[in-house]
């Protein structure tokens, strides 16, 4: 069974990079949000790219099998 979890830790600077990379997953207003009902399995590549590109490293993705 796959166990996947996505969250944003405190310290987000709302730069919008995550939303630019994955607009189906992230929404940046005055804070960054993860949109509801996201299929983490189908979007794993975009999520991992967002994690890598986050300038303050606050996007966390637990991708375990």
HELIX and SHEET records of a PDB file:
HELIX    1   1 UNK A   17  UNK A   21  1                                   5    
HELIX    2   2 UNK A   44  UNK A   53  1                                  10    
SHEET    1   A 2 UNK A   3  UNK A   8  0                                        
SHEET    2   A 2 UNK A  59  UNK A  64 -1                                        
SHEET    1   B 2 UNK A  26  UNK A  28  0                                        
SHEET    2   B 2 UNK A  32  UNK A  34 -1                                        
END                                                                             
